[in-house]
């Protein structure tokens, strides 16, 4: 029998007659890192708020370690850690003082908290900051949010856009720590609209849009299932060239899909046929290279999978 950390059935949340979370079913194994990938407004944050007992669902059930979120909210709060998008700490306290304060509220001994706080803050690059957290940069405050969640020693960790607003160096500090936590057996749910973050960290990815799960699976599995490995990206200088290009390319048998973005960009998904493809480009599709802004050949990403499923980019 699979040991599940999270299980939902028919989970639904409605605001002003708009279905924000639409009959979602999720199964997360203990020790698994699952990313919920989708654009802003897809329902990711609302889903996390239900799973962490902040919001009540209008329909359906959710179990955390077998505990019902509606019936035993207090029991769930003792086994989860949450890193929200908003900052949740006291700006008049130092980073270490914040960790000790929040940890003491969960009944941990002060000496134990002092040791653990130093360890966590060092790993997140905050150990040398002894000043009040009101002086912290946005990236430092986000890392402090993560530290506060971890001082509670949660069985399950919910991360809502954990790297949003971080510079590249700080992102990698956070990502490396998340990897360490996963290796240590921590169950982690991560919401993001950063496809690279999801692809790099996840055991599985749930692609969400308009409150629905469109697809789920390991990143490589999703890329193989929902899109082709080869993509030609063509960007024209003028808007009127994209549709003409599509009409010439699309009828060929090795072309799987042609999508136009922003009037000028064309993504051509194809399977093999590269030699024939080049010939068609030269003889029929691109009569004047000066019409092009750029042209590149690349492999499928999770963002391409989302584009394939919805017809739009994650950040659109």
ABEGO torsion letter per residue (X at the ends): XBBBABBBBGBBBBBGGBBABBGBBBBBBBGBBBBBBBBBGAGAAAAAAAAAGABBBABEBBBBGGBBAAABAAAAAAABBBBBABBBBBAABBAAAAAAAAAAAAGBBAAAAAAAAAAAAAAAGAAABABBAAABBAAAAAAAAAAAAAAAGBABBBBBGAABGBBAAAAAAAAAAAAAAAAAGBBBBBBBABAAAAAAABABBBBBBGGBBABBEBAAAAAAAABBABBBBBBBABAAAAAAAAAAAAABAABABBBBBGGABBBBBBBEGAAAAAAAAAAAABABAAABABBBBBBBBAAAAAAAAAGBBAAX
